[in-house]
C-alpha cells in the first residue's frame, strides 16, 4: 500500500510539474507501481497475505470472546 501511495504522489508531482520530480524520467516516477506489483506477487505466493488474514481473524475472535466473558461476568482469561 505504501508503494501505491508513493507512486500516486510521484505521478501527481510529475504531471503537475512540481519540484524536482518534474525533471525525473518516467521510469523513476512509475517504479513504485512496479514495486507494488512485485510485493503483491511475493505476498500472495509466499502465503504472507493469508497468514496476516488468519492472524487478524484470530484477534477479532479473541476480542469477541473476551467481550462476551465480561458481559457474562466471568473472570478474564489469563494471558500465557
ABEGO torsion letter per residue (X at the ends): XAAAAAAAAAAAAAAAGBEAAAABBAAAAAAAAAAAAAAAAAAAAAGAAAAAAAAAAAAAAAAAAAAAAAAAGBBBBBBX
